[in-house]
Amino acid sequence: MKYKKLSIYESLELHPPEISECSRLYSLEPIGIGTPDCESLTSYIIRLSQAHCVTVNKLLHPNILKHFEREDLYDYSQIIYRLLRSPHNSKSFNGLGLTTTKLSQQLEALTLHNDLSFLTMLSWSEVTTYHQLFRDHQAWCPVCYEEWQMNKKPLYAPLLWFLHPVKICLHHCQYLLEECPHCQKMLPIIVKQMQPGYCSQCGKWLGSSSSIKTCPQSIYEDNIKWHEYVTISIGELIAAAPHLSSLPTRDRIAQVLNAYFSANNITKGKIATFTRFIGIAPGNIFVYIYNKRIPRIDKLLQITYALQVSPLKFFTEDINTLIGKLQVNSQLFVKVQDQDNKPKKTKLDKIKIQQVLTKALGEEAPPSLTEVAKRLKCSRHSLKNYCPELHQMLKLRHAEYVKTLSKYSLKTRHFLEAALIENPPPSMQSLTKSLGIKSPKLYKLFPELCYQISKRHKEYRNACTLEKRNQVINEMNEAISKLHKQGKEPTLAQVRKLLTKPGYTRDQFFQDALFKTRQELGYEN
C-alpha cells in the first residue's frame, strides 16, 4: 500500500501571549507635558475622578491616601479633610515637598504613567522655596476655557495658573481672573466635587469669548514687560523639567552669583546698591551668596531679570559660558535721580478719611487707629492731622470697647471652663454659636482652653466611632456565624442582607474584618 508523502508544516508557538500589565486606575494621558501649558497634578486628579465617575475624595481614598503615614491622624478621612479643605494643604498637590512626591508616586503606580511628577514643581525643589510659590485659590484665563470648549479639547488647569507670580495669559494678553464673574467668590484649589471650567461655588461656566479683564493701557510699560518675563520664564522651567539630564542643586545660585561678582570685580558696596534697586534687601543676597538659604521665586526672578538671563539658562548652562553672557544694566549701579516714569504717591483725601473714620465709629466692635490706618494705607499721624476730632473720638471709643471686652472675657472664660467638664464634650462650633463669638477670636483670647476643648471633643468622637465600628463588627460576626451554621458561604452580599445598617459594608474597616473572619473559617486562602 502506497502512502502519500507527509507534509511538514510550520511549527506553532504554544506559549501563552504576553499581556501587558493593567493599571488599577484608568491610564489617563496627562496634557501638555514638556510644554509651558503643562497640566497641573491637581487638574489631573480632577479629570481622573471624572473618568471614574466618582468624587475626588472617593478616588483618593483608599487608593492613594492609605500610603500616607500620619501618627497624629485617626484615619484616612481626616487626611482627605485636611488636604481638600485647607488652602495651605491643597497647594501641596502641585508643590515641592513629601506630600507631592507621595501623591505623584502613587498615581504613577496606579495609572502606569511614569511622568506625573512633571505635573508639579518637584524638579525645582532644590533652587526655590515653597513660600509665595503658589496661590491659595484658583486663577484662570476665560478665553482659554472658551477656545478649548469650542474646539472640543479637554478642559484642564495648567500648572502655570497655580503659580503666584504669574498674573497674565500670554496667549490672549490679559490678566488671569481670580474671582468668579457670576458669584464674585474666589475658588478653592480643589474640592470634593468640581469640574474644570466651572465655578465650584455657583456651578456656572467660567469661560468667555471676549476678554473680561484685559491688560489696561494705563499700566506702566515696565510692569507689562516684567509680567511677560515672569510668565515666559516660569513656563520655560515647567517645559524643560522632563528633558533635564540632572536636576539643579541647592548650591547652584551661590556658585553663579559668586562667579559673576568675582569675574566683574564687584565689591560688597556695589552688591548692596545692586540689590536695593532690584528690590532685594542687601542682607538677603549675602545669605544666598554664602549658600545659607535659597531664594523665594519672586526674588529669584528679580535676580535673573536684572542679570538679563532666563532662570532656565541660569540653572542649566555651564557656569563659565553663562558668566560671559550675563549683563547688568549699568543704571542699577547708579543712584537714579529721575523718578518721572514711576508712579507718584497720591495725596490723601480728607473727605475719604472722614468717611472711613465715621464708619469705624459706627461699627459694633470699633477698630483701633492702627487698623483704620491700614485700611486707608496711611499712617496714624495722618489721621490725627486731617481729622483730629474724629481721631480722638475713635481712640476713646476703642479704649472703652477694650475695657468692656476684658470684663466680658471673664464670663467667657468661666463658660469655657465649664465646657471642659461637660459630658458629652461639646464641640468648639457649638460653643461659638452659644457665645455668639467667632472661633478665631475665641482661640486668640483663650488658646489653651480652646485647644483642650477641641482635643477632648476629638477624643470623644474617636471613641464613639470606635464603639460604633465594634458594634458593626459584632453584628457582622453574628451574621457570618448564622450563615455558616446554615451551610451558606458568608459573602459580602449575603452578610449585607442581615445587617441593620448595610451601608457600613462599603467602609474599608468592614471589608478588612470580613476578609479576616472568612480567612479564619477557611473561605479565603
C-alpha positions as CSV (number, residue, x, y, z in Angstrom):
1,M,0.0,0.0,0.0
2,K,1.4,3.3,-1.1
3,Y,1.4,6.3,1.3
4,K,1.3,9.9,0.3
5,K,4.4,11.9,1.3
6,L,4.0,13.6,4.6
7,S,3.9,17.5,4.6
8,I,5.9,19.5,7.0
9,Y,4.1,22.4,8.4
10,E,5.4,25.5,10.2
11,S,5.6,24.9,14.0
12,L,3.1,26.7,16.1
13,E,4.0,28.8,19.2
14,L,2.0,27.3,22.0
15,H,3.3,29.6,24.8
16,P,0.6,32.0,26.2
17,P,0.9,35.5,24.8
18,E,2.5,38.2,26.9
19,I,-0.2,40.5,28.3
20,S,0.9,43.9,29.4
21,E,0.3,44.9,33.0
22,C,-3.1,46.5,33.6
23,S,-3.3,49.7,35.6
24,R,-5.6,49.9,38.6
25,L,-6.9,53.3,37.6
26,Y,-7.5,54.5,34.0
27,S,-4.3,55.3,32.3
28,L,-5.4,58.8,31.5
29,E,-2.9,60.8,29.4
30,P,-1.6,64.0,31.0
31,I,-1.9,67.1,28.9
32,G,0.9,69.2,27.6
33,I,4.0,67.6,29.3
34,G,7.1,69.2,28.0
35,T,5.3,72.5,27.1
36,P,4.7,75.7,29.1
37,D,1.0,74.8,29.2
38,C,1.6,71.6,31.0
39,E,-1.3,70.3,33.1
40,S,-1.1,70.5,36.9
41,L,-1.4,67.4,39.2
42,T,-4.5,69.0,40.7
43,S,-6.2,69.1,37.3
44,Y,-5.1,65.6,36.5
45,I,-6.6,64.2,39.7
46,I,-9.9,66.0,38.9
47,R,-10.0,64.7,35.4
48,L,-9.2,61.2,36.7
49,S,-12.0,61.3,39.2
50,Q,-14.4,62.4,36.4
51,A,-13.2,59.5,34.2
52,H,-14.1,57.1,37.1
53,C,-17.4,59.0,37.7
54,V,-16.5,59.5,41.4
55,T,-15.7,62.5,43.6
56,V,-12.1,63.4,44.3
57,N,-12.2,62.1,47.9
58,K,-13.6,58.7,46.7
59,L,-10.7,58.5,44.2
60,L,-8.0,59.3,46.7
61,H,-9.3,57.0,49.5
62,P,-8.4,54.2,49.7
63,N,-6.3,54.1,46.5
64,I,-3.7,56.7,47.4
65,L,-4.0,58.1,50.9
66,K,-3.6,54.8,52.7
67,H,0.1,55.1,51.9
68,F,0.4,58.4,53.9
69,E,1.5,57.6,57.5
70,R,0.4,60.2,59.9
71,E,0.6,59.3,63.6
72,D,-1.5,62.3,64.7
73,L,-4.5,61.3,62.5
74,Y,-7.1,58.8,63.4
75,D,-8.0,57.6,60.0
76,Y,-7.6,58.5,56.3
77,S,-10.8,60.5,56.2
78,Q,-9.0,63.1,58.3
79,I,-6.2,63.3,55.7
80,I,-8.7,63.9,53.0
81,Y,-10.4,66.6,55.0
82,R,-7.1,68.4,55.6
83,L,-6.0,68.1,52.0
84,L,-9.2,69.2,50.4
85,R,-10.4,71.9,52.9
86,S,-7.2,73.7,53.9
87,P,-5.8,76.1,51.3
88,H,-2.3,75.6,52.6
89,N,-2.5,71.8,52.3
90,S,-4.3,71.8,48.9
91,K,-1.5,73.8,47.5
92,S,0.8,70.9,48.2
93,F,-0.8,68.8,45.5
94,N,1.4,70.7,42.9
95,G,4.2,71.6,45.3
96,L,7.8,70.7,46.3
97,G,7.5,68.5,49.3
98,L,6.9,65.0,50.6
99,T,3.1,65.1,50.1
100,T,3.6,66.0,46.4
101,T,6.2,63.2,46.0
102,K,3.9,60.6,47.5
103,L,0.9,61.7,45.5
104,S,2.7,61.6,42.2
105,Q,4.4,58.3,43.0
106,Q,1.1,56.6,44.0
107,L,-0.7,58.0,40.9
108,E,2.2,56.8,38.7
109,A,1.9,53.3,40.2
110,L,-1.9,53.2,39.8
111,T,-2.1,54.7,36.3
112,L,1.2,53.3,34.9
113,H,2.3,56.8,33.8
114,N,5.8,57.4,35.0
115,D,5.8,61.2,34.2
116,L,3.3,62.6,36.6
117,S,6.0,64.3,38.8
118,F,6.4,66.7,35.9
119,L,2.9,68.0,36.6
120,T,4.4,69.6,39.7
121,M,7.3,71.8,40.6
122,L,9.3,68.9,42.2
123,S,12.1,69.2,39.6
124,W,12.9,72.7,41.0
125,S,12.6,71.9,44.7
126,E,16.3,72.5,45.4
127,V,16.5,76.0,44.0
128,T,13.4,77.8,45.3
129,T,11.2,77.7,48.4
130,Y,7.6,76.9,48.9
131,H,6.8,80.4,50.3
132,Q,4.8,82.6,47.8
133,L,5.2,80.0,45.1
134,F,1.5,79.0,44.9
135,R,-1.8,80.8,45.1
136,D,-4.3,79.9,47.9
137,H,-7.1,79.9,45.3
138,Q,-7.6,79.2,41.6
139,A,-6.8,81.6,38.7
140,W,-7.8,81.1,35.1
141,C,-8.0,82.6,31.6
142,P,-11.7,82.7,30.5
143,V,-10.7,82.9,26.8
144,C,-8.6,79.8,27.0
145,Y,-11.5,77.9,28.5
146,E,-13.9,79.2,25.8
147,E,-11.5,78.2,23.0
148,W,-10.9,74.7,24.4
149,Q,-14.6,74.1,24.6
150,M,-15.3,75.4,21.1
151,N,-12.5,73.3,19.6
152,K,-13.7,70.3,21.7
153,K,-10.5,70.0,23.6
154,P,-10.3,68.6,27.1
155,L,-10.7,71.3,29.8
156,Y,-7.9,71.4,32.3
157,A,-5.9,73.8,34.5
158,P,-2.3,74.4,33.5
159,L,0.3,74.3,36.3
160,L,1.3,77.9,35.3
161,W,-2.1,79.2,36.5
162,F,-1.5,78.0,40.1
163,L,1.8,79.8,40.5
164,H,1.6,83.1,42.5
165,P,4.0,85.3,40.4
166,V,2.1,84.5,37.1
167,K,-0.6,87.2,36.6
168,I,-1.2,87.2,32.8
169,C,-2.1,84.8,30.0
170,L,0.3,85.3,27.1
171,H,-1.9,83.7,24.6
172,H,-4.6,86.3,24.9
173,C,-2.7,89.2,26.5
174,Q,-5.0,89.5,29.5
175,Y,-4.9,89.2,33.3
176,L,-5.9,85.9,34.9
177,L,-9.2,86.0,36.7
178,E,-9.2,85.1,40.4
179,E,-12.9,85.7,41.2
180,C,-15.9,84.0,39.6
181,P,-17.6,86.7,37.4
182,H,-21.0,85.4,38.4
183,C,-20.9,85.0,42.2
184,Q,-17.7,87.1,42.9
185,K,-16.2,84.4,45.0
186,M,-12.6,83.0,45.0
187,L,-12.5,79.3,44.1
188,P,-10.6,76.8,46.2
189,I,-7.7,74.9,44.7
190,I,-9.5,71.5,44.9
191,V,-12.8,70.3,46.5
192,K,-14.6,67.0,46.6
193,Q,-16.8,67.8,43.6
194,M,-15.5,70.0,40.9
195,Q,-15.4,70.2,37.1
196,P,-12.7,72.1,35.1
197,G,-14.1,75.3,33.6
198,Y,-17.0,75.6,36.0
199,C,-17.3,77.5,39.3
200,S,-17.3,75.1,42.3
201,Q,-19.4,77.6,44.3
202,C,-22.3,78.5,41.9
203,G,-21.7,75.9,39.1
204,K,-21.7,78.5,36.3
205,W,-19.4,78.5,33.2
206,L,-16.1,80.4,33.7
207,G,-15.2,80.8,30.0
208,S,-15.8,83.9,27.9
209,S,-15.4,84.6,24.2
210,S,-14.1,88.1,24.9
211,S,-11.6,89.4,27.4
212,I,-13.2,90.3,30.7
213,K,-10.2,91.9,32.3
214,T,-7.6,92.8,29.7
215,C,-4.3,94.5,30.5
216,P,-5.1,98.2,30.7
217,Q,-3.3,100.7,28.6
218,S,-2.6,102.9,31.6
219,I,-0.4,100.3,33.2
220,Y,3.3,101.1,33.0
221,E,5.3,99.5,30.2
222,D,7.9,98.2,32.6
223,N,5.2,96.4,34.5
224,I,4.0,94.7,31.4
225,K,7.5,93.6,30.4
226,W,8.0,92.2,33.9
227,H,4.8,90.1,33.8
228,E,5.7,88.8,30.4
229,Y,9.2,87.9,31.6
230,V,7.8,86.1,34.7
231,T,5.3,84.1,32.7
232,I,7.7,83.1,29.9
233,S,10.5,82.2,32.4
234,I,8.3,80.0,34.6
235,G,6.8,78.4,31.5
236,E,10.3,77.5,30.3
237,L,11.1,75.9,33.7
238,I,7.9,73.8,33.5
239,A,8.5,72.8,29.9
240,A,12.2,71.9,30.5
241,A,11.6,69.7,33.5
242,P,11.1,66.3,31.6
243,H,14.2,66.9,29.5
244,L,16.7,67.7,32.2
245,S,19.7,65.3,32.4
246,S,20.3,66.2,36.0
247,L,18.3,68.4,38.4
248,P,19.9,71.7,39.6
249,T,21.5,71.5,43.1
250,R,21.0,73.8,46.1
251,D,24.4,75.5,45.7
252,R,23.9,76.5,42.1
253,I,22.6,80.0,42.9
254,A,25.6,80.7,45.2
255,Q,28.1,79.4,42.5
256,V,26.7,81.6,39.7
257,L,26.5,84.8,41.8
258,N,30.0,84.3,43.3
259,A,31.5,83.6,39.9
260,Y,29.8,86.6,38.4
261,F,30.7,89.1,41.1
262,S,34.3,87.8,41.1
263,A,34.6,88.0,37.3
264,N,33.4,91.6,37.2
265,N,35.3,92.8,40.4
266,I,32.0,93.8,42.1
267,T,32.6,94.7,45.7
268,K,30.2,94.4,48.6
269,G,29.2,98.0,48.3
270,K,28.2,97.7,44.7
271,I,26.4,94.4,45.5
272,A,24.4,96.3,48.2
273,T,23.5,99.0,45.7
274,F,22.5,96.4,43.0
275,T,20.2,94.5,45.4
276,R,18.5,97.7,46.6
277,F,17.5,98.7,43.1
278,I,16.2,95.2,42.2
279,G,14.0,95.2,45.4
280,I,16.0,92.7,47.5
281,A,17.5,93.5,50.9
282,P,21.3,93.5,50.9
283,G,21.4,91.0,53.7
284,N,19.4,88.5,51.7
285,I,21.8,88.5,48.7
286,F,24.7,87.8,51.0
287,V,22.7,84.9,52.5
288,Y,22.3,83.5,49.0
289,I,26.0,84.0,48.1
290,Y,27.1,82.1,51.2
291,N,24.6,79.3,50.4
292,K,22.8,79.6,53.8
293,R,19.4,79.9,52.2
294,I,17.7,79.6,48.8
295,P,15.6,82.5,47.5
296,R,11.8,82.7,47.0
297,I,10.6,82.5,43.5
298,D,9.9,86.3,43.2
299,K,13.4,87.2,44.5
300,L,15.0,84.6,42.2
301,L,13.1,86.1,39.2
302,Q,14.3,89.6,40.2
303,I,17.9,88.5,40.2
304,T,17.7,86.8,36.8
305,Y,15.8,89.7,35.3
306,A,18.5,92.2,36.5
307,L,21.2,89.9,35.0
308,Q,19.2,89.7,31.7
309,V,19.0,85.9,31.6
310,S,16.3,83.4,31.9
311,P,16.1,81.2,35.0
312,L,16.4,78.1,32.9
313,K,19.8,79.2,31.5
314,F,20.8,80.4,35.0
315,F,20.3,76.8,36.3
316,T,21.3,74.6,33.4
317,E,24.1,76.3,31.3
318,D,27.8,75.8,32.0
319,I,28.9,78.5,34.6
320,N,31.9,79.7,32.6
321,T,29.8,80.1,29.4
322,L,27.0,81.7,31.4
323,I,29.1,84.3,33.1
324,G,30.2,85.7,29.7
325,K,26.5,86.2,28.7
326,L,25.4,87.9,31.9
327,Q,24.9,91.7,31.6
328,V,23.6,94.1,34.2
329,N,22.0,97.4,33.3
330,S,24.6,100.0,34.4
331,Q,21.8,102.2,35.7
332,L,21.3,99.7,38.6
333,F,24.7,100.8,40.0
334,V,23.9,104.5,39.8
335,K,21.5,106.3,42.0
336,V,18.6,107.2,39.7
337,Q,17.6,110.8,40.0
338,D,14.7,110.9,37.6
339,Q,11.7,109.2,39.0
340,D,9.2,110.6,36.5
341,N,8.3,107.3,35.0
342,K,7.4,105.8,38.4
343,P,4.0,106.2,39.9
344,K,3.9,109.1,42.4
345,K,2.2,108.8,45.8
346,T,-1.3,110.0,45.7
347,K,-2.3,112.7,48.2
348,L,-4.6,111.6,51.0
349,D,-8.3,112.7,50.5
350,K,-9.6,114.4,53.6
351,I,-13.2,113.6,52.7
352,K,-12.4,109.9,52.4
353,I,-10.6,109.9,55.7
354,Q,-13.6,111.4,57.4
355,Q,-15.9,108.9,55.8
356,V,-13.8,105.9,56.9
357,L,-13.4,107.3,60.5
358,T,-17.2,108.0,60.8
359,K,-17.9,104.4,59.5
360,A,-15.4,103.0,62.0
361,L,-17.1,104.9,64.9
362,G,-20.5,103.3,64.0
363,E,-19.1,99.7,64.0
364,E,-20.3,97.4,66.8
365,A,-16.6,96.5,67.5
366,P,-14.8,99.8,66.9
367,P,-11.4,99.1,65.2
368,S,-8.1,100.5,66.5
369,L,-6.5,103.6,64.9
370,T,-3.8,101.3,63.5
371,E,-6.4,99.1,61.8
372,V,-8.1,102.2,60.2
373,A,-4.7,103.5,59.1
374,K,-4.1,100.1,57.3
375,R,-7.5,100.4,55.6
376,L,-6.5,103.9,54.2
377,K,-2.9,102.9,53.6
378,C,-1.6,105.8,55.6
379,S,0.0,106.5,59.0
380,R,-1.8,107.1,62.3
381,H,-0.2,110.5,62.3
382,S,-2.0,111.4,59.1
383,L,-5.4,110.5,60.7
384,K,-4.7,112.9,63.5
385,N,-3.5,115.7,61.2
386,Y,-6.5,115.5,58.8
387,C,-9.3,114.7,61.3
388,P,-8.2,115.4,64.9
389,E,-11.7,115.3,66.4
390,L,-12.7,112.0,64.8
391,H,-9.3,110.6,65.7
392,Q,-9.8,111.4,69.4
393,M,-13.4,110.1,69.4
394,L,-12.3,106.7,67.8
395,K,-9.4,106.5,70.2
396,L,-11.7,106.8,73.3
397,R,-14.4,104.5,71.9
398,H,-11.9,101.8,71.1
399,A,-10.3,102.1,74.6
400,E,-13.8,101.8,76.2
401,Y,-14.5,98.7,74.0
402,V,-11.3,97.0,75.0
403,K,-12.2,97.6,78.7
404,T,-15.7,96.2,78.2
405,L,-14.2,93.2,76.4
406,S,-11.9,92.4,79.3
407,K,-14.9,92.2,81.7
408,Y,-16.8,90.2,79.1
409,S,-13.8,87.9,78.8
410,L,-14.1,86.8,82.4
411,K,-17.6,85.4,81.8
412,T,-16.5,83.7,78.6
413,R,-13.6,82.1,80.5
414,H,-16.0,80.7,83.1
415,F,-18.2,79.4,80.3
416,L,-15.3,77.6,78.6
417,E,-14.0,76.2,81.8
418,A,-17.5,74.7,82.5
419,A,-17.5,73.2,79.0
420,L,-14.3,71.3,79.9
421,I,-16.1,69.2,82.4
422,E,-19.3,68.9,80.5
423,N,-20.5,65.4,79.2
424,P,-20.7,64.6,76.4
425,P,-17.8,67.0,75.5
426,P,-19.2,69.9,73.3
427,S,-17.5,71.0,70.1
428,M,-15.9,74.4,69.6
429,Q,-18.5,75.0,66.9
430,S,-21.4,74.6,69.3
431,L,-19.7,76.8,71.9
432,T,-19.1,79.6,69.4
433,K,-22.8,79.6,68.4
434,S,-23.8,79.7,72.1
435,L,-21.5,82.6,72.8
436,G,-22.0,84.5,69.6
437,I,-18.3,84.9,69.1
438,K,-16.4,83.8,66.1
439,S,-13.9,80.8,66.5
440,P,-10.7,82.7,65.6
441,K,-11.5,85.4,68.2
442,L,-12.0,82.7,70.9
443,Y,-8.8,81.0,70.0
444,K,-7.0,84.3,70.2
445,L,-8.4,85.2,73.6
446,F,-8.2,81.7,75.3
447,P,-5.9,79.5,73.2
448,E,-5.2,76.9,75.9
449,L,-8.8,76.4,76.9
450,C,-10.0,76.2,73.2
451,Y,-7.3,73.6,72.3
452,Q,-8.2,71.5,75.4
453,I,-11.9,71.6,74.5
454,S,-11.2,70.7,70.9
455,K,-8.9,67.9,71.8
456,R,-11.4,66.5,74.3
457,H,-14.2,66.6,71.7
458,K,-12.0,64.9,69.1
459,E,-11.1,62.1,71.6
460,Y,-14.8,61.7,72.3
461,R,-15.7,61.5,68.6
462,N,-12.9,59.0,68.0
463,A,-14.2,56.8,70.9
464,C,-17.7,57.0,69.5
465,T,-16.5,56.0,66.1
466,L,-14.5,53.1,67.5
467,E,-17.5,51.9,69.6
468,K,-19.8,52.1,66.6
469,R,-17.3,50.1,64.5
470,N,-17.1,47.4,67.2
471,Q,-20.9,47.1,67.2
472,V,-21.0,46.8,63.4
473,I,-18.2,44.1,63.5
474,N,-20.0,42.2,66.3
475,E,-23.2,42.3,64.2
476,M,-21.2,41.1,61.2
477,N,-19.8,38.2,63.2
478,E,-23.3,37.1,64.3
479,A,-24.5,37.2,60.7
480,I,-21.5,35.2,59.5
481,S,-22.0,32.6,62.2
482,K,-25.7,32.3,61.3
483,L,-24.8,31.8,57.6
484,H,-22.0,29.4,58.4
485,K,-24.4,27.2,60.5
486,Q,-26.9,27.2,57.6
487,G,-24.2,25.9,55.3
488,K,-24.1,29.1,53.3
489,E,-20.9,30.9,52.3
490,P,-20.8,34.3,54.1
491,T,-20.2,36.5,51.1
492,L,-20.5,40.3,51.3
493,A,-23.9,40.3,49.6
494,Q,-25.3,37.6,52.0
495,V,-23.9,39.4,55.1
496,R,-25.3,42.7,53.9
497,K,-28.9,41.3,53.9
498,L,-28.6,40.5,57.6
499,L,-27.3,43.9,58.8
500,T,-29.4,46.6,60.2
501,K,-27.2,49.2,58.6
502,P,-25.9,47.7,55.3
503,G,-24.2,51.0,54.3
504,Y,-21.2,50.1,56.5
505,T,-20.3,47.3,54.1
506,R,-18.7,50.0,51.8
507,D,-16.2,51.0,54.5
508,Q,-12.7,49.7,54.4
509,F,-12.7,48.6,58.1
510,F,-15.7,46.4,57.5
511,Q,-14.2,44.7,54.4
512,D,-11.0,44.1,56.2
513,A,-12.8,42.5,59.2
514,L,-15.0,40.4,56.8
515,F,-11.9,39.1,55.0
516,K,-10.2,38.2,58.3
517,T,-13.2,36.3,59.6
518,R,-13.7,34.4,56.2
519,Q,-10.0,33.5,56.4
520,E,-10.4,32.0,59.9
521,L,-13.4,30.0,58.6
522,G,-11.3,28.7,55.6
523,Y,-13.2,30.6,52.9
524,E,-10.0,32.6,52.0
525,N,-6.5,31.3,51.3
